[in-house]
Amino acid sequence: MEDLILKIIDIEEQAQELMKDAKQADSAFESSLDAETHKLHEKIKRETEQRCREISIEQEREAKERCEMIQNEEKYHAEELRKKYEHNKEEWVNRIFKNIIG
C-alpha cells in the first residue's frame, strides 16, 4: 500500500513538473509571439513611412514639372504678345490717331 501511495505521489510530482514545463513553454511562446508581432509592426511602420516619403517626393516632382510647364507657356505667350506688338505697333498707333482725329 505504501508503494502505491509513493507511486501516486511520484506520478503527481511528474504531472506537476509537466505542467510547469508546459506553462514555461506557453510563456516562452507568448513572449516570442509578442516579439515577432512587435517586429512586424515596426517593419510595417517603417515601410509605410518610406512609402509616404516616396509619394511626397513624387508629388513634389510632379508639381515642379507643372510649374515649369506653366512658366514656359507664360514666357511663350509673353514673347508672342511682344512680337505682335513689335509687328503691329505702327499700325495700332495710326489707327488710334485716326480714330481720335477723325
RODO-2510 file (C-alpha; in nm, 4 decimals, decimal comma):
residues 102
     n   res          X          Y          Z
     1     m     0,0000     0,0000     0,0000
     2     e     0,2807     0,2284     0,0883
     3     d     0,4355     0,1608    -0,2516
     4     l     0,1126     0,2588    -0,4175
     5     i     0,0996     0,5873    -0,2262
     6     l     0,4628     0,6573    -0,3191
     7     k     0,3854     0,5853    -0,6850
     8     i     0,0837     0,8172    -0,6745
     9     i     0,2983     1,0890    -0,5159
    10     d     0,5669     1,0303    -0,7786
    11     i     0,3090     1,0495    -1,0600
    12     e     0,1684     1,3695    -0,9069
    13     e     0,5165     1,5221    -0,8930
    14     q     0,5773     1,4241    -1,2553
    15     a     0,2419     1,5718    -1,3561
    16     q     0,3234     1,8952    -1,1739
    17     e     0,6636     1,9066    -1,3455
    18     l     0,4971     1,8518    -1,6839
    19     m     0,2502     2,1312    -1,6076
    20     k     0,5365     2,3573    -1,5025
    21     d     0,7221     2,2802    -1,8272
    22     a     0,4049     2,3371    -2,0312
    23     k     0,3469     2,6727    -1,8616
    24     q     0,7082     2,7734    -1,9278
    25     a     0,6768     2,6678    -2,2927
    26     d     0,3494     2,8583    -2,3209
    27     s     0,5071     3,1657    -2,1643
    28     a     0,8100     3,1407    -2,3940
    29     f     0,5824     3,1015    -2,6963
    30     e     0,3758     3,4020    -2,5907
    31     s     0,6906     3,6121    -2,5434
    32     s     0,8215     3,5008    -2,8803
    33     l     0,4870     3,5803    -3,0408
    34     d     0,4846     3,9253    -2,8784
    35     a     0,8369     3,9932    -3,0019
    36     e     0,7522     3,8811    -3,3562
    37     t     0,4335     4,0901    -3,3530
    38     h     0,6313     4,3941    -3,2366
    39     k     0,8930     4,3395    -3,5102
    40     l     0,6196     4,3048    -3,7707
    41     h     0,4523     4,6249    -3,6531
    42     e     0,7847     4,8098    -3,6680
    43     k     0,8554     4,6761    -4,0168
    44     i     0,5125     4,7819    -4,1415
    45     k     0,5598     5,1245    -3,9815
    46     r     0,8998     5,1727    -4,1497
    47     e     0,7679     5,0585    -4,4878
    48     t     0,4660     5,2874    -4,4572
    49     e     0,6818     5,5853    -4,3647
    50     q     0,9156     5,5103    -4,6564
    51     r     0,6241     5,4844    -4,8993
    52     c     0,4839     5,8140    -4,7703
    53     r     0,8222     5,9805    -4,8288
    54     e     0,8372     5,8360    -5,1810
    55     i     0,4856     5,9592    -5,2590
    56     s     0,5682     6,3024    -5,1203
    57     i     0,8836     6,3251    -5,3326
    58     e     0,6925     6,2136    -5,6430
    59     q     0,4148     6,4673    -5,5838
    60     e     0,6705     6,7430    -5,5311
    61     r     0,8473     6,6475    -5,8538
    62     e     0,5195     6,6486    -6,0457
    63     a     0,4262     6,9892    -5,9011
    64     k     0,7644     7,1336    -6,0037
    65     e     0,7203     6,9951    -6,3551
    66     r     0,3746     7,1531    -6,3804
    67     c     0,5102     7,4861    -6,2549
    68     e     0,7915     7,4779    -6,5084
    69     m     0,5460     7,3953    -6,7856
    70     i     0,3183     7,6835    -6,6852
    71     q     0,6143     7,9214    -6,6641
    72     n     0,7342     7,8118    -7,0069
    73     e     0,3864     7,8649    -7,1528
    74     e     0,3701     8,2084    -6,9904
    75     k     0,7091     8,3007    -7,1406
    76     y     0,5981     8,1761    -7,4818
    77     h     0,2743     8,3770    -7,4722
    78     a     0,4523     8,6878    -7,3452
    79     e     0,7037     8,6583    -7,6299
    80     e     0,4236     8,6096    -7,8838
    81     l     0,2474     8,9173    -7,7492
    82     r     0,5710     9,1182    -7,7663
    83     k     0,6233     9,0074    -8,1285
    84     k     0,2665     9,1098    -8,2205
    85     y     0,3236     9,4448    -8,0547
    86     e     0,6507     9,4993    -8,2400
    87     h     0,4954     9,3948    -8,5689
    88     n     0,1730     9,5961    -8,5314
    89     k     0,2643     9,8954    -8,3149
    90     e     0,2868    10,1411    -8,6042
    91     e    -0,0487    10,0292    -8,7414
    92     w    -0,2102    10,0473    -8,3973
    93     v    -0,0719    10,3921    -8,3303
    94     n    -0,2002    10,5100    -8,6692
    95     r    -0,5466    10,3613    -8,6061
    96     i    -0,5703    10,5196    -8,2636
    97     f    -0,4535    10,8521    -8,4102
    98     k    -0,7100    10,8313    -8,6933
    99     n    -0,9880    10,7403    -8,4513
   100     i    -0,9053    11,0360    -8,2326
   101     i    -0,8506    11,2857    -8,5129
   102     g    -1,1317    11,1598    -8,7232
***
